[in-house]
Amino acid sequence: MTMKMNQVPKQFQVTPIHSKDYLVNGEIKSWKGPSSEVFSSIQTENESGEMAPTFLGTIPDMESETALEAMEAANKAFDRGKGLWPTMKVKERLTCLEKFAGKMKEHREEVVKLLMWEIGKSLGDSQKEFDRTIDYIYDTVEAYKKLDHRSAKFEKEGGIHAHIRRGPLGVVLCLGPYNYPLNETFCLLIPAIIMGNTAIFKPAKHGVLLITPLLKAFQESFPAGVVNIVFGRGRKIAQPIMKTGVIDVLALIGHSTSAVALQDEHPRKNKLRLVLGLEAKNPGIILPDADLDHTIKECISGTLSFNGQRCTALKVLYVHESLVDEFNTKFSAAVDALKYGLPWEEGSFLTPLPEPSKPAYIKGLIDDAVSKGAKVMNKKGGQQSVNYSYPAVLYPVDESMNVYKEEQFGPVIPIIAYKDINEPLDAMAASDYGQQVSLFGRDVRKIGPLIDILSNLVCRVNLNSACQRGPDVYPFAGRKNSAVGTLSVFDALRSFSIRTFVASKDNPYNNEILENLLNSKESNFVSTDYLL
């Protein structure tokens, strides 16, 4: 899709951002080395009068030395648990988070615009991602207050008094994904730092410029070294940091190959906590008695929201053979009715793909499936432009095809007919992934036993609804290669912390000391005060 920049509505026009800034040890520094150019897959007329990917600006292409400088800053700020941040009062840490959220809100318009240009996310979804991230910060603050409230007491068991809290783990390396470069990244970063950890954060390859307006907000809201933000390639940034063995937590949302490669760089894997959100191959299972119109509506959302570029997307549909023909006809028509347009255009459901190589990849999946017996069921399926491939509904699909095995992460929908319900169940059991499933039907005599099985294969069973992450108060997890750890407003606080406590034998001598300690307010840890 192409146009001149002056044809873009004024409020969505962009001028190149040449950012040399990065944040280390509480100081916004200026990078003196080489830069990387950032382009949008949305094409506009360039200076030569040719249609080309839109130049959005430049970011630092940092070397390993700067990454290690950021790591040292985070390590110094934690200071083996003695630092200002990990020993700070809970109230003071929460005040820093709330201050940051307030400053972040000032940049909503700029960040939303960059989300549209950098990753092709629609205006509505970009606004939702920003607003949801702000809500997540405030919800995390409230969740921590509740956690602190429950911890503001002494317990007694077996003649031992115990004051139990959750404490930080240390230094966190935080790596977010391109498809939710703000929300999912902050769903790692925010709970990590609120629990008293310090962090090094490297933005994803796509959706990187949108972090630059927030550097000053981070600097002004947190003590030096708590949040350090660097830019560059993973092999220059993440790998050297992991090799030092300083990192206590690897927090990554991305692909399992990246997670494994970074773990392998760490010299002391036994000390490394993992918080990972990885790939998935979430199926939709459509039972014979499913409400077809409702099911198709949910499957459209599940397979093609943000062009299917979500780990929670429905990536394969199992349809009972008794209704597969009718489903294919109606579903294909619904797919072809979807509007493809620019992110800011009203009604655009399908938008340009951010990765330049993605259309060719999608074409490869389609060609492979067709060569092995599948057909493209919808008329527009596979029609391509330089930055898009129109969604292709493929049927019949079998295990010989690449699209059966791979997490396609794009607009192609494989459909498999089944006769016996054990066919999709066996496929799920054999899969390397186990995040979610969508189950469509109404007969509770069938649904009940299926839920019992499915809940042991995945971590979320969605009844007559598409797979999704939210609401953020619910657990977000996965089995097998799909995740390590659980992310939600509450669970993430647990993932980035460890239970630790003060214990003393129940005798007059110790009890007097504990009482004096509580009254003295000398310890931020030993306290029965709590926040309202």
C-alpha positions in Angstrom: 0.0 0.0 0.0 1.5 3.3 -1.1 0.9 7.1 -0.8 2.7 10.4 -0.4 3.3 11.6 3.2 1.2 14.7 2.6 -1.7 12.4 1.8 -1.6 11.0 5.3 -3.9 12.7 7.7 -1.9 15.5 9.4 -2.2 14.0 12.9 -0.6 10.8 11.7 2.2 12.2 9.6 5.7 11.4 10.7 9.1 13.1 10.4 12.3 11.1 10.9 13.5 10.7 14.5 17.3 10.6 14.8 17.8 9.2 18.3 21.2 8.8 19.8 20.0 8.7 23.4 20.2 5.8 25.7 19.8 5.4 29.5 22.5 4.1 31.8 23.0 4.6 35.5 20.4 7.3 35.6 22.0 9.4 32.9 20.6 9.9 29.3 23.8 9.6 27.3 24.4 10.4 23.6 25.7 7.5 21.4 28.7 8.5 19.3 29.0 5.3 17.3 27.1 3.9 14.2 23.3 4.0 13.9 20.7 1.7 12.4 18.1 2.9 10.1 14.4 2.3 10.9 11.9 1.8 8.1 8.2 1.2 8.0 6.8 -1.3 5.6 4.2 1.3 4.8 5.4 2.8 1.5 5.5 6.5 0.8 7.2 8.6 -1.9 10.9 9.1 -1.0 13.2 12.0 -1.9 13.9 10.5 -5.3 10.1 10.4 -6.1 10.0 6.6 -5.9 7.7 4.6 -3.7 9.7 2.9 -1.0 9.4 1.8 2.7 9.0 5.0 4.8 12.2 6.1 6.5 11.3 6.6 10.2 14.7 7.5 11.7 17.7 6.0 13.3 18.6 4.4 16.6 22.0 3.6 18.1 23.7 0.4 16.9 25.6 -0.2 20.1 28.6 -2.3 20.8 29.1 -4.8 23.6 31.1 -2.4 25.8 28.0 -0.2 26.2 25.9 -3.2 27.0 28.3 -4.2 29.7 28.3 -0.7 31.1 24.5 -0.9 31.4 24.8 -4.3 33.1 27.4 -2.9 35.6 25.0 0.0 36.4 22.2 -2.4 37.1 24.5 -4.6 39.2 25.8 -1.6 41.2 22.2 -0.4 41.8 21.3 -3.8 43.2 24.6 -4.1 45.0 24.0 -7.7 46.2 20.8 -6.6 47.8 22.3 -3.7 49.6 21.3 -1.0 47.1 18.9 1.8 47.6 16.2 0.3 45.4 16.0 -3.3 46.8 16.0 -2.0 50.4 13.6 0.9 49.8 10.3 1.1 51.5 7.4 -0.4 49.5 5.6 3.0 49.5 8.6 4.8 48.0 9.0 2.2 45.1 5.3 2.5 44.3 5.5 6.3 44.2 8.2 5.9 41.6 6.0 3.7 39.5 3.1 6.1 39.7 5.3 9.0 38.8 6.5 7.1 35.7 2.9 6.3 34.7 2.0 9.9 34.9 4.9 11.0 32.8 4.3 8.2 30.3 0.7 9.3 29.7 2.1 12.6 28.3 3.5 10.8 25.3 0.4 8.8 24.3 -0.1 10.5 21.0 3.5 10.1 19.9 3.8 6.4 21.0 0.5 5.5 19.4 1.6 7.0 16.1 4.9 5.2 16.1 3.1 1.9 16.9 1.1 2.3 13.7 4.1 3.2 11.5 6.6 0.8 13.0 4.6 -2.4 13.2 1.5 -1.6 11.2 -0.9 -1.9 14.2 -4.3 -0.3 13.6 -5.1 3.0 15.3 -7.6 1.4 17.7 -5.3 -1.4 18.6 -2.4 1.0 19.1 -4.4 3.1 21.4 -5.6 0.1 23.3 -2.1 -1.2 23.7 -0.9 2.1 25.2 -3.9 2.5 27.5 -3.8 -1.1 28.6 -0.1 -0.7 29.5 -1.0 2.3 31.7 -3.7 0.3 33.3 -1.3 -2.5 33.9 1.1 -0.3 35.8 -1.6 1.0 38.1 -3.1 -2.5 38.5 0.4 -3.8 39.4 0.7 -1.1 42.0 -2.6 -2.1 43.6 -1.6 -5.8 43.4 1.6 -5.1 45.3 -0.3 -3.2 48.0 -2.4 -6.3 48.5 0.6 -8.5 48.6 2.3 -6.2 51.1 -0.9 -6.1 53.2 -0.9 -9.9 53.4 2.8 -9.9 54.4 2.4 -7.3 57.2 2.1 -9.8 60.0 3.9 -12.4 62.0 3.1 -16.1 61.9 3.9 -18.7 64.5 4.4 -22.4 63.9 6.3 -24.9 66.0 7.5 -22.3 68.5 9.0 -20.1 65.7 7.8 -16.6 64.8 8.2 -15.8 61.1 7.8 -12.6 59.2 7.4 -13.6 55.5 7.7 -11.3 52.5 8.7 -11.6 48.9 12.1 -10.2 48.0 13.9 -9.3 44.8 16.1 -11.8 42.8 18.7 -9.4 41.5 19.5 -8.1 38.0 17.1 -8.7 35.2 17.7 -8.8 31.5 14.5 -7.8 29.8 13.8 -8.5 26.1 10.4 -7.8 24.6 8.6 -8.8 21.4 7.9 -6.7 18.3 4.2 -7.5 18.1 3.4 -5.9 21.5 6.6 -3.8 21.9 5.1 -1.7 24.6 2.5 -3.8 26.5 4.2 -7.2 26.7 7.6 -5.6 27.3 6.3 -3.6 30.2 4.5 -6.7 31.5 8.0 -8.0 32.1 9.8 -4.8 33.1 7.2 -3.3 35.5 6.8 -6.3 37.9 10.5 -6.9 37.7 11.4 -3.5 39.1 8.5 -3.0 41.4 9.7 -6.1 43.4 13.1 -4.4 43.9 15.1 -5.9 41.1 17.2 -3.7 38.7 17.0 -4.1 34.9 18.7 -3.8 31.6 16.1 -3.5 28.8 16.7 -3.9 25.0 13.8 -3.1 22.8 12.8 -5.4 20.0 14.0 -4.9 16.4 10.6 -3.6 15.3 8.8 -1.2 17.6 12.0 0.4 18.8 11.6 4.1 18.1 8.5 4.3 20.2 10.6 3.6 23.3 12.7 6.8 22.8 10.1 9.3 24.0 10.0 7.4 27.3 13.7 7.6 28.2 13.4 10.8 30.1 10.3 9.5 32.0 12.4 6.5 33.1 15.3 8.7 34.1 13.2 11.2 36.1 11.1 8.5 37.9 13.7 5.9 39.2 17.0 6.0 41.1 20.2 5.7 39.0 20.8 2.2 37.6 17.3 0.8 38.3 16.3 0.9 34.6 18.9 0.9 31.9 17.9 1.0 28.3 20.2 0.2 25.4 19.7 -0.3 21.7 21.3 -2.7 19.2 21.5 -6.3 18.0 21.0 -9.2 20.4 24.4 -10.7 19.6 26.1 -7.4 20.6 23.9 -6.7 23.6 22.2 -9.7 25.1 24.9 -12.4 24.5 27.8 -10.5 26.1 25.7 -9.6 29.1 24.6 -13.2 29.7 28.2 -14.4 29.4 29.2 -12.5 32.5 27.0 -14.6 34.7 25.7 -11.4 36.5 22.1 -11.8 35.3 19.8 -13.4 37.8 16.6 -13.3 35.7 16.2 -13.7 32.0 12.8 -12.2 31.1 12.0 -12.7 27.4 9.0 -12.8 25.2 9.9 -14.2 21.8 11.0 -17.5 20.3 12.3 -20.5 22.2 15.4 -20.7 20.1 16.5 -17.3 21.3 15.7 -18.2 24.9 17.7 -21.4 24.7 20.7 -19.7 23.0 20.8 -17.0 25.7 20.6 -19.6 28.5 23.5 -21.4 27.0 25.6 -18.3 27.3 25.1 -18.1 31.0 28.0 -19.8 32.9 25.9 -20.5 36.0 22.5 -21.7 34.8 21.6 -22.9 38.3 21.2 -19.3 39.5 19.3 -18.1 36.5 15.5 -17.6 36.9 13.6 -17.7 33.7 10.4 -15.8 32.9 9.6 -16.6 29.3 6.6 -16.1 27.0 7.3 -18.2 23.9 5.6 -19.5 20.7 2.3 -21.4 20.6 0.2 -23.2 18.1 -3.2 -22.6 19.7 -6.0 -24.8 18.1 -9.6 -24.1 17.7 -11.8 -27.2 18.1 -15.2 -27.0 16.6 -17.7 -29.6 17.7 -20.7 -30.7 15.6 -23.2 -28.7 17.6 -21.3 -25.4 17.6 -23.2 -22.2 16.8 -21.6 -21.7 13.4 -22.2 -17.9 13.0 -20.8 -17.2 16.5 -17.9 -19.6 15.9 -16.9 -18.0 12.7 -17.0 -14.5 14.3 -14.7 -15.7 17.1 -12.4 -17.6 14.7 -12.0 -14.5 12.5 -10.9 -12.5 15.6 -8.8 -15.4 16.8 -6.9 -16.1 13.6 -6.5 -12.7 12.1 -6.4 -10.0 14.8 -3.2 -8.0 14.1 -2.8 -10.3 11.0 -2.4 -13.3 13.2 0.8 -11.9 14.7 0.0 -12.9 18.2 1.3 -15.9 20.2 -2.3 -16.2 21.4 -3.7 -16.4 17.9 -5.7 -19.4 16.7 -3.1 -21.0 14.4 -5.0 -24.2 13.4 -8.7 -25.0 13.2 -10.1 -28.5 13.8 -13.6 -28.7 12.3 -15.9 -31.8 12.6 -16.4 -33.4 9.3 -20.1 -33.0 9.5 -19.9 -29.3 9.1 -16.5 -28.6 7.6 -17.9 -27.8 4.1 -20.4 -25.3 5.5 -17.8 -23.8 7.8 -15.2 -23.4 5.0 -17.7 -21.7 2.8 -18.9 -19.2 5.4 -15.5 -18.7 7.0 -13.8 -18.0 3.6 -16.5 -15.5 2.7 -16.0 -13.7 6.1 -12.2 -13.6 5.6 -12.6 -12.1 2.1 -14.9 -9.5 3.5 -12.2 -8.1 5.8 -10.9 -4.7 4.9 -7.2 -4.3 4.2 -6.0 -0.7 4.7 -3.5 1.6 6.4 -3.5 1.6 10.2 -5.3 4.9 10.6 -8.0 4.3 8.1 -11.4 3.6 9.6 -12.5 0.0 9.5 -9.0 -1.4 8.6 -8.9 -4.8 10.2 -5.9 -6.1 8.1 -2.8 -3.9 7.9 0.7 -4.0 6.4 3.1 -6.6 7.8 6.1 -5.0 9.6 8.6 -7.7 8.6 9.9 -7.2 5.0 10.4 -11.0 4.6 7.0 -12.0 5.9 5.0 -12.0 2.6 7.6 -14.3 1.0 7.4 -16.6 4.1 3.6 -16.8 3.9 3.8 -17.5 0.2 6.2 -20.3 0.9 3.8 -21.9 3.4 0.9 -21.6 1.0 2.9 -23.1 -1.9 4.1 -26.0 0.2 0.6 -26.8 1.4 -0.9 -26.6 -2.1 1.9 -28.8 -3.5 0.9 -31.4 -1.0 -2.8 -31.4 -1.6 -4.3 -28.4 0.1 -6.5 -25.8 -1.6 -6.8 -22.1 -1.0 -10.5 -21.8 -0.1 -11.1 -18.1 -0.3 -10.9 -16.1 -3.5 -8.4 -13.4 -2.2 -6.3 -15.9 -0.4 -2.5 -15.4 -0.9 -2.9 -12.2 -3.1 0.3 -10.3 -2.4 1.7 -6.9 -2.4 5.2 -5.7 -1.4 4.2 -5.5 2.3 1.2 -7.9 2.6 -0.2 -11.3 1.9 -4.0 -11.5 2.0 -5.1 -14.2 4.5 -5.3 -17.7 2.9 -7.7 -20.3 4.2 -6.0 -23.7 3.5 -7.9 -27.0 3.4 -7.4 -29.9 3.8 -4.2 -29.6 5.8 -2.2 -32.6 7.1 1.0 -33.2 9.1 3.2 -33.4 5.9 2.8 -29.6 5.4 5.0 -27.0 7.0 2.0 -24.9 8.1 0.8 -27.9 10.2 4.0 -27.9 12.2 5.2 -24.2 12.3 3.9 -21.3 14.3 3.1 -19.2 11.2 2.7 -15.9 13.0 0.9 -14.3 10.0 -2.2 -14.4 7.9 -2.6 -18.0 6.9 -5.2 -20.3 8.4 -4.9 -24.1 8.2 -8.1 -26.1 8.6 -8.2 -29.8 9.4 -11.4 -32.0 9.4 -11.7 -34.6 12.1 -14.1 -37.5 12.7 -13.0 -38.7 16.1 -12.4 -36.1 18.9 -9.2 -38.0 19.8 -7.6 -36.7 16.5 -7.2 -33.1 17.7 -6.5 -34.2 21.2 -3.7 -36.5 20.1 -2.3 -33.8 17.9 -2.3 -31.4 20.9 -0.6 -34.0 23.1 2.1 -34.6 20.5 2.7 -30.8 19.9 5.7 -29.0 21.4 3.3 -26.2 22.5 0.6 -25.9 25.2 -0.6 -22.4 25.7 -4.4 -22.2 25.0 -7.3 -23.8 23.1 -10.6 -22.5 21.9 -13.5 -25.1 22.2 -16.7 -24.4 20.3 -19.9 -26.3 21.2 -22.9 -26.4 23.5 -23.5 -30.1 24.7 -22.2 -30.2 28.3 -22.0 -34.0 28.2 -19.3 -33.6 25.6 -17.8 -30.3 26.7 -17.3 -31.3 30.4 -15.0 -34.3 29.8 -13.2 -32.4 27.1 -12.4 -29.6 29.4 -11.0 -32.1 31.9 -8.5 -33.3 29.3 -7.8 -30.0 27.6 -6.9 -28.4 30.9 -4.1 -30.9 31.2 -2.8 -30.1 27.8 -2.9 -26.3 27.9 -3.1 -23.5 30.5 -6.3 -21.9 29.3 -9.4 -23.4 27.8 -11.6 -20.7 26.1 -15.2 -21.8 25.8 -16.9 -20.5 22.6 -14.4 -17.6 22.5 -11.1 -16.8 20.8 -7.8 -17.3 22.7 -6.4 -14.2 24.3 -4.1 -13.0 27.0 -6.3 -10.7 29.0 -7.8 -9.6 31.3 -4.4 -9.1 32.8 -5.5 -10.2 36.3 -5.9 -13.8 34.9 -2.9 -16.1 34.7 -1.0 -16.1 31.4 1.1 -19.2 31.1 2.0 -22.1 28.9 3.1 -25.7 29.0 6.1 -27.3 27.2 7.8 -24.9 24.8 5.2 -22.1 25.2 6.3 -20.5 28.4 8.3 -20.6 31.7 6.6 -18.9 34.6 3.3 -17.2 34.9 2.5 -13.6 33.9 -0.5 -11.7 35.2 -0.8 -8.7 37.4 -0.4 -10.8 40.5 1.5 -13.8 39.2 4.2 -11.7 37.7 5.1 -10.3 41.1 5.7 -13.8 42.2 7.7 -14.7 39.1 10.1 -11.8 39.7 10.6 -12.5 43.4 11.3 -15.1 46.0 9.9 -15.8 49.5 12.2 -14.7 52.2 11.6 -14.3 55.9 12.9 -13.4 59.4 12.5 -16.2 62.0 13.0 -16.2 65.7 12.3 -18.7 68.5 9.4 -17.8 70.7 11.0 -16.7 74.0 10.9 -13.5 76.1 14.4 -12.4 74.9 13.6 -12.6 71.2 10.1 -11.3 71.5 11.3 -8.1 73.3 13.7 -7.5 70.4 11.1 -8.0 67.8 8.7 -5.7 69.6 11.4 -3.0 69.9 12.4 -3.6 66.2 8.8 -3.0 65.1 8.4 0.1 67.2 11.7 1.6 66.1 10.8 1.6 62.3 14.5 0.8 61.7 13.8 -2.0 59.2 11.8 -1.6 56.0 11.5 -5.4 55.9 10.3 -6.1 59.5 7.2 -4.0 59.5 3.5 -4.6 60.1 2.5 -1.3 58.5 0.7 -1.6 55.2 -0.5 0.7 52.5 -4.2 1.5 52.0 
